[in-house]
Amino acid sequence: MKIDSHHHLWHYNEAEYDWIDDCMSILQRDFLSDELENQLNDATMDGSVVVQARQSLQETVWLCQLADSNDYIKGVVGWIDLCAANLPAQLEVFKRYKKLKGFRHVLQGESDDFMARPSFIAGLKQLAKMGYRYDLLILSHQLPAAIKMLSKVPELDVVIDHIAKPMIKTGENFEQWKTGMARLADNPKVHCKISGMVTEADWVKWKHQDFAPYMNTIYQLFGPQRILFGSDWPVCLVAAKYKEVQDVVNTFFNHLPQKEQQLIWGENAIRFYKLSEK
């Protein structure tokens, strides 16, 4: 089974999606489940994991409801206030949604100090205790802070979104990024999504070879057992269509043994998020 481990859905409005500025005008509309299903079918993907785009409990509930009514959405990564004093009680309520597999906070929009908050660390520990997964969304310069944060929660199952957003367009700070990713990869519970790369490259003039050093690094550090494919649709549309993103990954990995390719294209996502294959 082939799984897209990272995409988004939304009812667009300017106030709640203020991160979508005019240079991303292609995203300034609704992206809903029917269009997603068509994208998955065209790309011969069998299922997907939808990830939060707003930091609201309302969106988390909405995504869970969409998943319940669409078989091809196999899992949900929602948002919840991990610093909340009543977090355990909130998570108990969310147990009703069987496809809710994990949570994410938009750490790329926070200062490094946020990741050191005792209340946030306590929230991550609560996720681990209850068996939820955590999607780590950071920029590459935040890797040192993320390393410190996760060292305090070594039992947490984590997946790094968008290979931690290195500066692919300029190639700057590659070695620092590589060193940080190596530190995270030392923990066998940390996985990595090959996703979000085209939006970190030159949106107009990117080439397949731009991504090769980054994908090679991820493959060497995490191995085929801890890599997940994600399209990052529709955000990817600012730089590439769904099939173009898919082709970038396929071009790099198509020389691997079939078993390794199956891991990257779906089996790892099924195992990591504990997805149903039905």
Helices and strands as residue ranges (DSSP letters): E 3-7, G 22-27, H 33-42, E 47-51, H 57-69, E 73-78, H 87-94, E 100-105, G 107-109, H 112-115, H 118-129, E 133-136, G 140-142, H 143-151, E 158-160, G 161-164, H 174-185, E 190-194, G 198-200, H 208-222, G 224-226, E 227-229, G 235-238, H 242-253, H 258-262, I 263-267, H 268-273
